[in-house]
Amino acid sequence: MNKERTTNEARRREGAFRRCRTVFTYRELLVNLTRTELRIKYKNSVLGFLWSLLNPVLYLVVFSLVFQEILRAQIPRFAIFLLSGLLVWNFFSASLGGGAGSIIGNAPIVQKVWFPREVLPLASVGAAMVHFLLQAMVLTGALLLFRHEPDWAALALLPLALLALTLLAAAAALALSVLNVHYRDTQHLLELVLMAWFWLTPIVYNHQLIADRLGANDWVAMLNPITSVVLVFQRALHNPPPGYIPDVSLWLYTRNTVLLTAAAFLLLAGSLRLFGRLEGDLAENI
Amino acid sequence: MNLPVGALEVDHVTKTFRLYQEQYRTLKERALHLGHIPFHEFDAVHDVDFEVRPGQMLGLLGHNGSGKSTLLKCIAGTMQPTAGSIRLNGRMAALLELGAGFHPELTGRENVFLAGSIMGYSKRDIGAVFDEIVAFAELEQFIDNQVKHYSSGMFARLGFALAVNVEPEILLIDEILAVGDEAFQQKCLDRFRTFREQGVTMIFVTHDTDLASTICDELVVLDRGRMIAHGDPVEAAATYRRHLYGDSAVAPTEVTAAIGGITFDSLTVRVDGHPTTTVRPGDIVTFEAEVTVMRPIDDLVVAYAIRDPARNLVNSSNTSLLGVDVSSLEGTVKVTFTIDGLLLLNGAYEIDIGAHTTDGSAVYAHVETAARFAVVGPSRDTGVAHLPVRGEVIR
C-alpha cells in the first residue's frame, strides 16, 4: 500500500535504512519490473530466453578459438576458465548498463506516479541476475560435458561472493541511474569505462600474469573489487592447477570475500544516500 | 500529530523552478560553463496553504500555467516542494495521466497488475478486483491483447478503471473527463458520485469553471501560482471569472473583416450603458456593434450569435428578424441588440457578429468571437438556460 508515503516535505531526507524498508514494501513491484524487463527483451523473438544462453556460448567459441588456438594461451580447460569469469562480468556489466538508463527509460512513470525510485535500477540488477542464472546453466553444462570437477570446498564460498557482487552491482546501478539524469553523458562514459574495466579484470587471461609483473605491489590488482569475485569463481569452478591464480589458502579467499562484502555494504549505503540527495528533483530534470 | 484517514494538508507549499537560458546536461558542457550557468527562478506554486477534510471534494481551479498541475504533482509525490510540506493519511490513487505506467508491449492483463504494483498494490489486491476493472473498462474481449493495439480511448478507459476500482481513500483527478465517449464520461461522473457517498476524499483539477462549481464542495483558485480564492464554489468561481475577464471595461476587441464594403470596427457589451465583461443573470445587456458601410446595400442584414466555449449556439438573431431596417445605412454607424433580461447560467460566452444578405447567399463581413462575456450568478443549476425553477413534493 502506498500508506508508506504520508508526507512530502521540502528537503526531505531519509536514511539508508528507511529507504531499504520502503523498497522492501515495494518488493512485488521489483519482481514485476524485473519480469517486465525480461519479457520485453524477448517479446516477439523466436528463440526467446535461448538468446541469453547463446551469448555465452558464442563468447566461448570465439574466445576459445582466439586464445587457445591462435594465441596459444597456456590455461588448461580454457573454456571453463573463461566462462567462470565471464559469468561474473556479464552480471556486473549488464546491471550497470541497464541501471544507468533505468530512470530515464521509465520517464513517463517517474513523472506521474510516486513509488520508491530505487526500484527501477534494482530491477535492472534483478534482470541481470536472471541472465546470470541462465548462463550458470551453460557453465554447468560445460562442466558436465568436459567431465571437469569443481573445487567442492571453494564452491561453498560462491553464495557469499555472489552476495558481494550483487551488492556492488546494486550500489553502482543506483548511483549511475540518478547521475545519468543530471549528467546525460554518464551512459556513454560508462561504455568506455566498462570496456577498460573488462580488460583490467583477469577474465581472458589469468591473474598470475599480472601479479608476477607487479611483484611486491600485487595488491594493486586487488583494488579492482570484481577481481576478487572472479578469482573466487575461477577457484571454485575452474579449479586450476597451481600457478594460475593466487595459490593461497581457502581461508584467505574467505577473508577477502568477507571484507569485500562489508565494503560493498558500505558502498550501497553511500549510494542510497547519493540517490536520496539527487532524487528530489528527478521529475523536473528527466 | 496524526491526520484522520482521508485528510490532506497542504502547508505553505512553494515550488520554485529554475529556468536556465541554456540547459547544460552533459559533463563536457557543465565543465565548460562551470559556475556561471545563467538562470532565473520562478515560483510555479507560491505559498499555497489549505486543508482538505475527509470525504470532501475539492476543486482546484485555474487556467493553463496557473500552477495547478505542479501542485497536484507535489501532492502525488512525484515532485518535492521547495518549501512547505504536504501531509496526508490514506491510500492515494492519482488519475494524473491515464495509463501512465502501461507498457505497450504487455497485454492489458499484465499491465493492470504491473501498474497496480507501481501504485503500491499487491497481486492479491488487484486480483480481487480484476474482473470489476475489466468490466468497468468494457474490455473483456481485449484484455489479453497487447495494449499497443488498443485505441487511445481503450487505453484511457483501462487506466481509469484501474484507478477507481482499487478503493482509494484519496483520489487525485487531473482533467481526465475529456477521455472516452459521452457514455463513458457519464460513467466516470457516476463513479465520482458513488465515491462521494462512500466518503472518498477527492481533489479535482480543472479549468472548467461550470463543472468545478457544480460538483465540488469547495474550490481553491490558483492564478500564477498564488491562491486567489478558497471556499464556497459559487463565490470562488465568480472570483475566478472576474480575474479571468477583468472587472472593469475591457478594450473592445478590434474587429476587422471586409469581404464586400462593410467592416465591423468594434463590438462592445454594455450593461446599464457601461462597457463590461461580466453579466448577472437577468441584466439588460446591449451588444453594440460599430459598423462602417462604404455604400448602401439594399438587402443588408446584421446578425449576432451567442456561443458557449464549445462554440455551441446559445442564441442568435438579426436585424431582419427583429424588423430593423439597415438597408439605407452609409458611413460609420452603431447597430445595437438589447436583451431585456439575459437568462443564462454561469459560464463564459462569446459573440460572433456578421453582415449578409437576407437569404444569406452573400456574406459581407463575419467576425468570430468579436467579444466575450462571462455570466456570474448565484444559481447552481447546470446547463446554459437560467430558468426560474422550484422543487416540491406532492403527497
HADDOCK unambig.tbl for C-alpha pairs under 7 A between the chains (distance, minus, plus):
assign (segid A and resid 1 and name CA) (segid B and resid 91 and name CA) 6.80 0.50 0.50
assign (segid A and resid 1 and name CA) (segid B and resid 120 and name CA) 4.70 0.50 0.50
assign (segid A and resid 1 and name CA) (segid B and resid 121 and name CA) 5.42 0.50 0.50
assign (segid A and resid 2 and name CA) (segid B and resid 91 and name CA) 5.91 0.50 0.50
assign (segid A and resid 2 and name CA) (segid B and resid 92 and name CA) 6.90 0.50 0.50
assign (segid A and resid 2 and name CA) (segid B and resid 119 and name CA) 6.89 0.50 0.50
assign (segid A and resid 2 and name CA) (segid B and resid 120 and name CA) 5.18 0.50 0.50
assign (segid A and resid 3 and name CA) (segid B and resid 90 and name CA) 6.04 0.50 0.50
assign (segid A and resid 3 and name CA) (segid B and resid 91 and name CA) 5.59 0.50 0.50
assign (segid A and resid 6 and name CA) (segid B and resid 87 and name CA) 5.73 0.50 0.50
assign (segid A and resid 6 and name CA) (segid B and resid 88 and name CA) 5.14 0.50 0.50
assign (segid A and resid 6 and name CA) (segid B and resid 89 and name CA) 5.82 0.50 0.50
assign (segid A and resid 7 and name CA) (segid B and resid 86 and name CA) 5.54 0.50 0.50
assign (segid A and resid 7 and name CA) (segid B and resid 87 and name CA) 4.38 0.50 0.50
assign (segid A and resid 7 and name CA) (segid B and resid 88 and name CA) 6.27 0.50 0.50
assign (segid A and resid 8 and name CA) (segid B and resid 77 and name CA) 6.31 0.50 0.50
assign (segid A and resid 8 and name CA) (segid B and resid 80 and name CA) 6.45 0.50 0.50
assign (segid A and resid 8 and name CA) (segid B and resid 85 and name CA) 5.62 0.50 0.50
assign (segid A and resid 8 and name CA) (segid B and resid 86 and name CA) 5.06 0.50 0.50
assign (segid A and resid 8 and name CA) (segid B and resid 87 and name CA) 6.48 0.50 0.50
assign (segid A and resid 9 and name CA) (segid B and resid 80 and name CA) 6.68 0.50 0.50
assign (segid A and resid 9 and name CA) (segid B and resid 81 and name CA) 6.34 0.50 0.50
assign (segid A and resid 9 and name CA) (segid B and resid 84 and name CA) 6.20 0.50 0.50
assign (segid A and resid 9 and name CA) (segid B and resid 85 and name CA) 4.09 0.50 0.50
assign (segid A and resid 9 and name CA) (segid B and resid 86 and name CA) 6.16 0.50 0.50
assign (segid A and resid 10 and name CA) (segid B and resid 80 and name CA) 6.09 0.50 0.50
assign (segid A and resid 10 and name CA) (segid B and resid 81 and name CA) 4.99 0.50 0.50
assign (segid A and resid 10 and name CA) (segid B and resid 82 and name CA) 5.13 0.50 0.50
assign (segid A and resid 10 and name CA) (segid B and resid 83 and name CA) 4.94 0.50 0.50
assign (segid A and resid 10 and name CA) (segid B and resid 84 and name CA) 5.85 0.50 0.50
assign (segid A and resid 10 and name CA) (segid B and resid 85 and name CA) 6.10 0.50 0.50
assign (segid A and resid 26 and name CA) (segid B and resid 120 and name CA) 6.58 0.50 0.50
assign (segid A and resid 28 and name CA) (segid B and resid 117 and name CA) 6.68 0.50 0.50
assign (segid A and resid 28 and name CA) (segid B and resid 122 and name CA) 6.67 0.50 0.50
assign (segid A and resid 29 and name CA) (segid B and resid 117 and name CA) 5.01 0.50 0.50
assign (segid A and resid 29 and name CA) (segid B and resid 118 and name CA) 6.01 0.50 0.50
assign (segid A and resid 32 and name CA) (segid B and resid 114 and name CA) 6.14 0.50 0.50
assign (segid A and resid 40 and name CA) (segid B and resid 105 and name CA) 6.59 0.50 0.50
assign (segid A and resid 108 and name CA) (segid B and resid 100 and name CA) 6.41 0.50 0.50
assign (segid A and resid 108 and name CA) (segid B and resid 101 and name CA) 6.78 0.50 0.50
assign (segid A and resid 109 and name CA) (segid B and resid 100 and name CA) 5.72 0.50 0.50
assign (segid A and resid 109 and name CA) (segid B and resid 101 and name CA) 4.94 0.50 0.50
assign (segid A and resid 110 and name CA) (segid B and resid 78 and name CA) 6.91 0.50 0.50
assign (segid A and resid 111 and name CA) (segid B and resid 78 and name CA) 5.90 0.50 0.50
assign (segid A and resid 112 and name CA) (segid B and resid 78 and name CA) 6.35 0.50 0.50
assign (segid A and resid 112 and name CA) (segid B and resid 96 and name CA) 6.27 0.50 0.50
assign (segid A and resid 112 and name CA) (segid B and resid 97 and name CA) 6.81 0.50 0.50
assign (segid A and resid 112 and name CA) (segid B and resid 100 and name CA) 6.54 0.50 0.50
assign (segid A and resid 113 and name CA) (segid B and resid 76 and name CA) 6.97 0.50 0.50
assign (segid A and resid 113 and name CA) (segid B and resid 78 and name CA) 6.07 0.50 0.50
assign (segid A and resid 114 and name CA) (segid B and resid 76 and name CA) 6.51 0.50 0.50
assign (segid A and resid 114 and name CA) (segid B and resid 77 and name CA) 5.39 0.50 0.50
assign (segid A and resid 114 and name CA) (segid B and resid 78 and name CA) 5.19 0.50 0.50
assign (segid A and resid 115 and name CA) (segid B and resid 118 and name CA) 6.45 0.50 0.50
assign (segid A and resid 182 and name CA) (segid B and resid 25 and name CA) 6.46 0.50 0.50
assign (segid A and resid 183 and name CA) (segid B and resid 25 and name CA) 5.34 0.50 0.50
assign (segid A and resid 183 and name CA) (segid B and resid 26 and name CA) 4.93 0.50 0.50
assign (segid A and resid 183 and name CA) (segid B and resid 27 and name CA) 5.75 0.50 0.50
assign (segid A and resid 184 and name CA) (segid B and resid 25 and name CA) 5.67 0.50 0.50
assign (segid A and resid 184 and name CA) (segid B and resid 26 and name CA) 5.07 0.50 0.50
assign (segid A and resid 185 and name CA) (segid B and resid 26 and name CA) 5.29 0.50 0.50
assign (segid A and resid 185 and name CA) (segid B and resid 27 and name CA) 6.40 0.50 0.50
assign (segid A and resid 280 and name CA) (segid B and resid 79 and name CA) 6.91 0.50 0.50
assign (segid A and resid 280 and name CA) (segid B and resid 80 and name CA) 5.75 0.50 0.50
assign (segid A and resid 281 and name CA) (segid B and resid 79 and name CA) 6.51 0.50 0.50
assign (segid A and resid 281 and name CA) (segid B and resid 80 and name CA) 6.72 0.50 0.50
assign (segid A and resid 283 and name CA) (segid B and resid 78 and name CA) 6.40 0.50 0.50
assign (segid A and resid 283 and name CA) (segid B and resid 79 and name CA) 6.20 0.50 0.50
